Amino acid sequence: MLIKTNLDEVKKRETALFFINEHIQKNGRRDLYDLTGLSGAYLLKKEDFEVLETYVGPAVFEKMLDEYGKTHLGGEKILGFNRTSAGILATILALVKKDSTVVHYLPELPSHPSIPRSTRLVGGHYLEFDNLKDFILPENTSLVVITGSTMDHKVISEEEFKQIIKKAHSHPGGKIPVLVDDASGARLRTIVFNQPSAMDLGADLVVTSTDKLMDGPRGGLMAGKSSLIDEIKSKAHQFGLEAQAPLVAGMVRALEQFDPENILNSLDKKKKLKKLLNQEFEGFNETPTGVMILPRDIALELEKRNIDTLLSPDDLSFLWAMILLKEYGVITIPAVGMPGASPTLRLDMASFDGKKLELNEIKNILKGSFKKLEIIAPHIDKSKDILFKK
Ligand SMILES: *Cc1c(COP(=O)(O)O)cnc(C)c1O
């Protein structure tokens, strides 16, 4: 395995940023295609720039965030974070005592690393389940986390969602607060799967990412009961986790201009794309708003073509993603993701840049880049050169 540790992932990410910078220096932004589904967009208005300062900014934008945030998520009060991970950390800092247990339910493993990591940080115990029949709530449970939609966009069923909330709220030792990690789920579950919002399903807190399936900056938007939000806000300020004014302004404008139609339009496109890709590859599957191929299926595609490689399936996904970026300017998560992000190669058709590429172009890019992968993957040194440029 070439990418084993967090540090390897950090280095791999630095290489990806190096290639992005190289494309920008050569041709500007226009030849880059960000298909991660994480837009990072800043739709600020001209007048916003005059009020972004430390104390003026929050006075203007936090009030707006409260209004738009409640429309988007429901709940009594809104809080903005630097990232969804920061919102999860602040919640755990506020609600989880040493030696108590955090129980996490998600539609499919693996979990987002921020939940077990934050729990470990406060000295808590961590349990995770992806099926109801094994699910238990130990007596000392201090927080239940439900993931509405995983990093790979696997979505929980409404029935499971309700069952977990019911179990947490009717726990013999007393009502346990429920935080929903709805990073992408706040839009996927509601718009594509027609489920109610997390708050309407009875959650106490929900956090979503403002750059997932909407044209906003990377940030965490939390809604919930006022009393809980106040406690979490206090922790957020103590540890510097809260969103600063420019970020809050970006979140406000993204929420203001959010249009569910964009997500609905991508549904038809991804079906067509999957058909096209199946002419070349067997391993591509549909996601709710795009297509994806798992690392093990990338390895199988190489095997089918009689290509021998010592690289692990995850390494192959990282390498293919890096070739896509270096040679074609296509940005995907395995190349640029933070440590612990999913290694699945995903192309999101709801993304802003997804609209710039014809489906046939995408197919040709994948075909061409896979040919390069076939040539490079048998050689460890060549693979390393691409993954760890510096
Ligand atoms: C993206 C994501 C997160 C973390 O979002 P960041 O902005 O990277 O902190 C957490 N949980 C799930 C399920 C996610 O998809």
Ligand as a Chemical Component Dictionary entry (heavy atoms), coordinates in Angstrom:
data_LIG
# 
_chem_comp.id                   LIG 
_chem_comp.type                 NON-POLYMER 
_chem_comp.pdbx_formal_charge   0 
_chem_comp.three_letter_code    LIG 
# 
loop_
_chem_comp_atom.comp_id 
_chem_comp_atom.atom_id 
_chem_comp_atom.alt_atom_id 
_chem_comp_atom.type_symbol 
_chem_comp_atom.charge 
_chem_comp_atom.model_Cartn_x 
_chem_comp_atom.model_Cartn_y 
_chem_comp_atom.model_Cartn_z 
_chem_comp_atom.pdbx_ordinal 
LIG C1 C1 C 0 -18.728 15.514 4.232 1  
LIG C2 C2 C 0 -19.164 14.823 5.437 2  
LIG C3 C3 C 0 -18.743 15.230 6.707 3  
LIG C4 C4 C 0 -17.706 16.296 6.954 4  
LIG O1 O1 O 0 -17.781 17.503 6.272 5  
LIG P1 P1 P 0 -16.490 18.460 6.338 6  
LIG O2 O2 O 0 -16.936 19.705 5.695 7  
LIG O3 O3 O 0 -15.422 17.766 5.592 8  
LIG O4 O4 O 0 -16.127 18.611 7.748 9  
LIG C5 C5 C 0 -19.243 14.547 7.794 10 
LIG N1 N1 N 0 -20.113 13.534 7.649 11 
LIG C6 C6 C 0 -20.555 13.111 6.450 12 
LIG C7 C7 C 0 -21.529 11.989 6.357 13 
LIG C8 C8 C 0 -20.079 13.726 5.292 14 
LIG O5 O5 O 0 -20.502 13.307 4.093 15 
# 
loop_
_chem_comp_bond.comp_id 
_chem_comp_bond.atom_id_1 
_chem_comp_bond.atom_id_2 
_chem_comp_bond.value_order 
_chem_comp_bond.pdbx_ordinal 
LIG C1 C2 SING 1  
LIG C2 C3 SING 2  
LIG C2 C8 DOUB 3  
LIG C3 C4 SING 4  
LIG C3 C5 DOUB 5  
LIG C4 O1 SING 6  
LIG O1 P1 SING 7  
LIG P1 O2 DOUB 8  
LIG P1 O3 SING 9  
LIG P1 O4 SING 10 
LIG C5 N1 SING 11 
LIG N1 C6 DOUB 12 
LIG C6 C7 SING 13 
LIG C6 C8 SING 14 
LIG C8 O5 SING 15 
# 
